[in-house]
Amino acid sequence: MRPLINGRALLMENQADSYGTIIGKILAIWAFIGVTTWSELSSFLACVLTFYILCRYLWRDIARPFCERRGWIQPRGERGSQWD
């Protein structure tokens, strides 16, 4: 059963967004985050990259070996995994 709006069925498969609408939505999301200039964008991306590198280090060098020693996760093989 399709949802009704004002007594009419809502046809989602026929509602195509134009490129302008999609770009507008993307810009609205960036503005919601607080990125309105190129310098803010570069600062935001640097923050995301730093957070990623920090979390990757903590997982690979601290958390994963601890969990392997406890037996909570299966230890990697001799070579290690490509996706660890």
NORWO-V176939 format. One record per backbone hydrogen bond with DSSP energy under -1.0 kcal/mol. NH is the residue of the N-H (numbers start at 1). CO is the residue of the C=O. E is the energy in kcal/mol with one decimal. If there is no record, write none. Layout:
nh;co;e
NH;CO;E
NH;CO;E
This chain:
nh;co;e
5;8;-2.9
8;5;-1.8
10;3;-2.4
15;12;-1.3
16;14;-1.1
22;18;-2.0
23;19;-2.7
24;20;-2.2
25;21;-2.1
26;22;-2.2
27;23;-2.6
28;24;-2.0
29;25;-2.0
30;26;-2.3
31;27;-2.4
32;28;-2.1
33;29;-2.1
34;30;-1.5
35;30;-2.6
41;37;-1.9
42;38;-2.5
43;39;-2.1
44;40;-2.5
45;41;-2.6
46;42;-2.2
47;43;-2.1
48;44;-2.3
49;45;-2.6
50;46;-2.5
51;47;-2.4
52;48;-2.3
53;49;-2.6
54;50;-2.4
55;51;-2.5
56;52;-2.5
57;53;-2.3
58;54;-2.5
59;55;-2.3
60;56;-2.7
61;57;-2.6
62;58;-1.2
63;58;-3.1
64;59;-3.0
66;62;-1.6
67;63;-2.6
68;64;-2.5
69;65;-2.4
70;66;-1.8
72;67;-2.0
